[in-house]
Amino acid sequence: MELVFKKRGRCSGKELEQERVGDCWDHIAFDPEHRLVLGVVPGRRSQGHIHKLVQRVKEQLQGRVPRLISTDGFSGYAQVFQQVFGVMLRPPRPNGRKQPAPRRLLPPQLTHAMVQKVIEGGRVTEVKRELAIGSRQKLQAALKASSVSTKVNTSFLERHNATDRHRNARKSRRSYRFSKDWQVHAAAGYFVLYSYNFCWAVHSLRLKREDGTHRPRTPAMAAGLTHHVWTIGQWLRYPAKTDSG
């Protein structure tokens, strides 16, 4: 969470309604296996912004359902997942009874787990993990298939947030570099977060060559979206929408 212009507690009711100043969250979907940012929606911490993010991720995945989704303990995730990934089905009609109305049901392959941290005196004293959607068997199967972790956590996203703060001076803690304008803050966030996918070589993604040297790789390279590390200039010049799409 960042602040724009001034703290939320000092905002007037009109300012909060217009979403121009105060607390601004980066709602981020992150693929830990490839360290890839799948989507980001800046704004107030709300279910509506989470819905927009999940819908964007669904489009990025071309409708595929992730094996496992790990989130923090913010309420409303289950409802959003049902709205975005759910399928309308009509239950079978009981003998001699009225046909039940169709219901939106979650796909059986979707598993959602939540991580909640208990903080006391500025330190994390306990980490609670809860299975919110799916079965324990499918959760274990998803963790077994993972190449990066054997337990439910949000540490990969938290580590990425630290990298993002390093790359985006507007998000530095306790400094005078915070954003003064909401739209400029969002634009800078988009620029840094999405250029990271193609232009930032991640140390843990590098591949060792036969001669002992290492080949640097970006998240986009690890995900098979490109074959080289892009410069910022290449990324800026690439058309946002090609003629074919």
Secondary structure as GFF3:
##gff-version 3
##sequence-region A 1 245
A	DSSP	beta_strand	2	4	.	.	.	ID=ss1
A	DSSP	three_ten_helix	8	10	.	.	.	ID=ss2
A	DSSP	alpha_helix	13	18	.	.	.	ID=ss3
A	DSSP	beta_strand	22	31	.	.	.	ID=ss4
A	DSSP	beta_strand	36	43	.	.	.	ID=ss5
A	DSSP	alpha_helix	47	60	.	.	.	ID=ss6
A	DSSP	beta_strand	69	71	.	.	.	ID=ss7
A	DSSP	alpha_helix	77	85	.	.	.	ID=ss8
A	DSSP	beta_strand	87	89	.	.	.	ID=ss9
A	DSSP	beta_strand	103	105	.	.	.	ID=ss10
A	DSSP	beta_strand	112	120	.	.	.	ID=ss11
A	DSSP	beta_strand	123	133	.	.	.	ID=ss12
A	DSSP	alpha_helix	136	145	.	.	.	ID=ss13
A	DSSP	alpha_helix	155	167	.	.	.	ID=ss14
A	DSSP	three_ten_helix	169	171	.	.	.	ID=ss15
A	DSSP	alpha_helix	182	199	.	.	.	ID=ss16
A	DSSP	three_ten_helix	203	205	.	.	.	ID=ss17
A	DSSP	beta_strand	207	208	.	.	.	ID=ss18
A	DSSP	beta_strand	214	215	.	.	.	ID=ss19
A	DSSP	alpha_helix	219	222	.	.	.	ID=ss20
A	DSSP	alpha_helix	232	237	.	.	.	ID=ss21
###
